[in-house]
């Protein structure tokens, strides 16, 4: 199994130094993944009784060196750290623990276990507790920033941030909430889980096991007279309905959704049971984003899709992705392929990166 050569060399060379701080190789690996900006670490069983470690960086899973010991030993150790039941191997479980990195920084790890035919698989979500970026630091161009500002400064409606796993959606949402927190408003969030505790924002962690579902939490939050409500991620029909209902009842809702583009996010909401006319009425705009490797390091690239009258009419008519894309372009919307074409011309991204991202989107 291979990690990027420079990081693999660094990891091995620093093993002895790191052991002065911690003898836990698991924490060393997690610390390295955290410094790399990874969003997830997957520990997966193999058919031969072995295992592999894959780490999601920039939305893409990379194979890393496996940890010492057997799969069962690794799983038991992580489950103990996460206060999970090590004897229960037949049902999925969730837990969490904190890692103290070699540089002294602490970060949280959310653990999810899943029984498979070859053994338990673990997914570890690394919660980036570093200071969140402001909107000015995200990398939107002036036109995108003005448009996004007009959405998040509205009194009601829904603003959607979309992209694949590890594209920085939560960073964008938190930056928008911090921007509004400085204006003296009542801000609340419904998150599952709460990734970073933000000052000045009433954050609620959803816990279906205890009965605190999105629906129950929303009814309570709305009685608290919120000006802005953040719903961490729309994952299912319930959270989609919650977000749309709040946006239609005089609240500004900021939320995220896993999809490949701003246009496909509209259709994803409809697939989740939100009627097309509600999507057209409630939504103010969609931010689509990626994190990409450029000639000057990793940067975010954005597309901003406003709900123009043409797009609304297309939704009423149940248009497909191609028709929605054509209407967006006629309205002058610069989608990700347009922005990345400029980056390619300026030498900020190479052709391989450009082709990969465009290929992931399917319809351009």
C-alpha positions in Angstrom: 0.0 0.0 0.0 1.3 3.4 -0.9 0.9 6.9 0.4 2.1 9.9 -1.6 5.9 9.5 -1.6 6.9 12.7 0.2 4.4 12.2 3.0 5.3 8.5 3.3 8.9 9.5 3.7 8.1 12.1 6.3 5.9 9.7 8.2 8.6 7.1 8.4 11.4 9.5 9.2 9.5 11.1 12.0 8.3 7.9 13.7 11.0 8.1 16.3 10.5 11.8 17.0 6.7 11.3 17.2 7.1 8.5 19.7 8.5 11.0 22.2 5.1 12.6 22.2 2.9 9.5 21.7 3.6 5.8 21.2 0.2 5.3 19.5 0.8 4.8 15.8 -2.9 5.1 15.1 -2.8 8.6 16.5 0.3 9.4 14.4 -1.5 8.3 11.3 -4.7 10.3 12.2 -2.5 13.3 13.0 -0.8 13.1 9.6 -4.2 12.7 7.8 -5.5 15.8 9.8 -2.5 17.9 8.8 -3.1 16.9 5.2 -6.7 18.2 5.4 -8.2 14.7 5.1 -11.9 14.5 5.8 -12.2 10.7 6.4 -10.1 7.6 7.1 -11.5 4.2 6.1 -10.2 1.0 7.6 -11.6 -1.8 5.4 -11.4 -5.6 5.8 -10.1 -7.8 3.0 -11.2 -11.2 1.8 -7.8 -12.7 3.0 -8.2 -11.5 6.6 -6.0 -8.5 6.0 -7.1 -4.9 5.7 -6.4 -1.7 3.9 -6.4 2.0 5.0 -7.8 4.6 2.6 -7.8 8.3 3.3 -10.1 10.9 1.6 -8.1 13.9 0.6 -9.6 16.5 -1.8 -12.6 14.3 -2.2 -10.6 11.3 -3.5 -9.7 8.2 -1.6 -6.0 7.4 -1.4 -4.4 4.1 -0.2 -2.2 4.6 2.8 0.1 2.3 4.7 -1.8 -0.2 7.0 -1.4 0.0 10.7 0.4 -2.6 12.7 -1.6 -5.6 14.0 -4.6 -7.5 12.7 -7.9 -6.0 11.6 -9.6 -7.3 14.7 -6.9 -5.7 16.9 -7.3 -2.3 15.1 -11.1 -2.4 15.3 -11.1 -3.3 19.0 -8.6 -0.6 19.8 -10.6 2.1 17.9 -13.9 1.0 19.4 -12.5 1.2 22.9 -11.2 4.7 22.2 -14.6 5.7 20.9 -16.5 4.1 23.8 -18.2 1.6 21.6 -19.2 -2.0 22.5 -16.3 -4.2 21.3 -18.3 -7.4 21.9 -21.0 -6.2 19.4 -19.9 -7.1 15.9 -23.2 -7.8 14.2 -24.8 -4.3 14.3 -23.5 -0.9 13.2 -22.3 1.5 16.0 -21.3 5.1 16.3 -18.8 6.7 18.7 -16.1 9.4 19.0 -12.8 10.2 20.6 -10.2 13.0 20.6 -6.7 12.9 19.3 -3.9 15.1 20.6 -1.6 15.6 17.6 2.2 15.8 17.9 2.1 19.7 17.5 -0.3 19.9 20.5 -3.4 20.6 18.5 -6.5 18.5 19.5 -9.2 17.3 17.1 -12.2 15.1 17.3 -12.8 11.8 15.4 -16.3 10.4 14.7 -16.3 6.7 14.3 -18.9 4.6 12.4 -18.7 0.8 12.3 -20.3 -1.4 9.7 -20.4 -5.3 9.7 -19.4 -6.7 6.3 -19.0 -10.3 5.1 -15.2 -10.1 5.7 -15.3 -8.3 9.1 -16.1 -4.9 10.5 -15.4 -1.8 8.5 -14.7 1.5 10.2 -15.1 5.0 8.8 -13.4 7.7 10.9 -14.5 11.3 10.2 -11.8 13.9 11.1 -13.5 17.1 12.4 -11.3 20.0 11.4 -11.3 22.1 14.6 -8.9 24.6 13.2 -10.0 28.2 13.1 -12.6 28.5 10.4 -12.1 30.8 7.4 -14.0 33.9 6.8 -16.0 34.5 3.6 -13.2 36.7 2.4 -10.8 33.8 2.6 -12.8 31.2 0.8 -11.7 32.2 -2.7 -14.9 33.3 -4.4 -14.4 35.9 -7.1 -15.9 39.4 -6.5 -19.0 38.6 -8.6 -19.6 35.3 -6.8 -19.1 36.9 -3.4 -21.6 39.7 -4.1 -24.2 37.2 -5.3 -23.6 34.9 -2.2 -23.8 37.9 0.1 -27.2 38.9 -1.4 -28.5 35.4 -0.6 -27.3 35.2 3.0 -28.4 38.7 3.8 -32.0 38.0 2.8 -34.7 37.7 5.5 -36.0 34.3 4.3 -35.5 31.5 1.8 -33.0 28.7 1.4 -29.3 28.9 0.4 -27.8 25.6 -0.6 -24.1 24.6 -0.6 -23.4 21.5 -2.6 -20.5 19.3 -3.7 -19.0 15.9 -3.1 -17.5 14.6 0.2 -14.5 16.6 1.3 -15.2 19.7 -1.0 -15.4 22.2 1.9 -19.2 22.6 2.2 -19.2 22.8 6.0 -16.4 25.4 5.9 -18.5 27.6 3.6 -21.6 27.2 5.8 -19.7 28.1 9.0 -18.1 31.1 7.3 -21.6 32.4 6.3 -22.9 31.8 9.8 -20.0 33.7 11.3 -20.6 36.5 8.9 -24.2 36.8 10.0 -23.3 36.3 13.7 -21.6 39.7 13.6 -24.8 41.5 12.8 -26.6 40.9 16.1 -29.1 38.3 14.8 -30.4 35.2 16.6 -28.7 32.2 14.8 -29.3 28.6 15.4 -28.1 25.4 13.8 -29.3 21.8 13.6 -26.3 19.5 12.9 -25.5 15.8 12.9 -22.9 16.0 14.3 -21.8 19.5 15.4 -18.3 19.7 13.9 -17.0 22.9 15.4 -18.5 24.9 18.2 -19.1 28.5 17.0 -19.4 31.5 19.4 -22.7 33.4 19.2 -24.6 30.5 17.5 -27.1 28.2 19.3 -26.0 24.8 17.9 -28.2 21.7 18.4 -26.8 18.2 17.8 -29.4 15.9 16.3 -29.7 12.5 18.1 -32.3 10.3 16.6 -31.6 7.6 19.2 -32.8 9.8 21.9 -35.7 11.1 20.0 -34.2 14.4 19.0 -34.9 14.1 15.2 -34.7 17.0 12.7 -38.5 17.4 12.9 -38.5 17.6 16.7 -35.5 19.9 16.9 -37.0 22.2 14.2 -40.3 22.7 16.1 -38.4 23.7 19.2 -35.9 25.9 17.4 -38.7 27.8 15.6 -40.2 28.6 19.0 -36.9 30.3 19.8 -37.4 33.0 17.1 -34.3 32.4 15.0 -33.4 34.9 12.3 -31.0 32.4 10.5 -31.1 28.7 10.7 -28.3 26.4 9.6 -29.2 22.7 8.8 -25.8 21.0 8.5 -26.7 18.6 5.7 -29.8 17.4 3.9 -29.5 13.7 3.9 -33.0 12.3 3.6 -36.6 13.2 3.1 -37.1 14.4 6.6 -34.2 16.9 6.6 -35.2 18.1 3.1 -38.7 18.7 4.3 -37.5 20.5 7.4 -35.3 22.8 5.4 -37.9 23.7 2.9 -40.6 24.2 5.5 -38.4 26.6 7.5 -37.5 28.6 4.4 -41.2 29.0 3.5 -42.2 30.2 6.9 -40.1 33.4 7.0 -36.7 32.1 8.0 -33.3 32.2 6.2 -32.0 28.6 6.0 -28.4 27.7 5.1 -27.8 24.1 4.4 -25.7 21.6 2.3 -26.4 18.7 0.1 -24.2 16.0 -1.5 -24.4 16.3 -5.3 -22.0 16.7 -8.2 -23.1 20.2 -9.3 -25.4 23.1 -8.5 -27.8 22.1 -11.2 -28.0 18.4 -10.1 -28.7 19.7 -6.5 -32.0 21.0 -7.7 -33.0 17.6 -9.0 -31.7 15.9 -5.9 -34.0 18.0 -3.7 -36.9 16.9 -5.9 -35.8 13.2 -5.6 -35.9 13.6 -1.8 -39.5 14.5 -2.0 -39.5 18.3 -2.1 -42.1 19.3 -4.8 -40.6 21.2 -7.8 -42.8 24.3 -7.0 -41.4 24.4 -3.4 -37.8 24.1 -4.7 -38.5 27.0 -7.1 -40.2 29.1 -4.4 -38.0 28.4 -1.4 -34.6 28.4 -2.9 -32.6 31.6 -3.4 -29.5 30.1 -4.9 -27.0 27.2 -4.9 -23.2 27.2 -4.4 -21.4 24.4 -6.0 -17.8 23.8 -5.0 -14.7 21.6 -5.2 -11.3 21.6 -3.6 -8.6 21.2 -6.3 -4.8 21.0 -6.5 -3.5 24.1 -8.4 -0.1 25.4 -9.3 -0.1 27.3 -5.9 -1.6 24.6 -3.7 -5.1 23.5 -2.8 -7.8 26.0 -3.6 -11.6 26.0 -3.7 -13.4 26.6 -7.0 -17.0 27.8 -6.9 -20.1 28.1 -9.1 -23.1 30.2 -8.1 -26.5 29.3 -9.5 -29.2 31.9 -8.7 -32.9 31.0 -8.9 -33.7 33.1 -12.0 -37.2 33.2 -13.4 -36.1 31.0 -16.3 -34.8 28.4 -13.8 -38.0 28.6 -11.8 -40.1 28.1 -14.9 -38.0 25.1 -15.9 -38.6 23.5 -12.5 -42.3 24.1 -12.8 -42.1 22.2 -16.1 -40.1 19.4 -14.6 -37.1 20.0 -16.8 -34.1 17.6 -16.8 -30.5 18.5 -16.0 -29.6 19.3 -19.6 -32.4 21.8 -19.9 -31.6 23.4 -16.6 -27.9 23.7 -17.6 -28.8 25.3 -20.9 -31.1 27.9 -19.2 -28.4 28.7 -16.6 -25.9 29.4 -19.3 -28.4 31.6 -21.2 -28.8 33.5 -18.0 -25.1 34.2 -17.9 -24.3 31.8 -15.1 -20.6 30.7 -15.0 -20.7 27.0 -14.0 -17.6 25.1 -12.8 -16.5 24.1 -16.3 -16.4 27.8 -17.3 -14.4 28.8 -14.2 -12.0 25.9 -14.5 -11.4 26.6 -18.2 -10.1 30.0 -17.2 -7.9 28.4 -14.5 -6.6 25.9 -17.2 -5.8 28.8 -19.6 -3.9 30.6 -16.8 -2.0 27.4 -15.9 -3.5 27.2 -12.4 -4.7 23.6 -13.0 -3.4 21.0 -15.3 -5.4 19.1 -18.0 -5.6 15.9 -15.9 -7.2 17.8 -13.0 -9.6 19.6 -15.3 -10.6 16.4 -17.1 -11.1 14.6 -13.8 -13.4 17.2 -12.3 -15.4 17.6 -15.5 -15.7 13.9 -15.8 -17.0 13.5 -12.3 -19.8 16.0 -13.0 -21.0 14.0 -16.0 -23.1 16.7 -17.7 -21.2 19.9 -18.1 
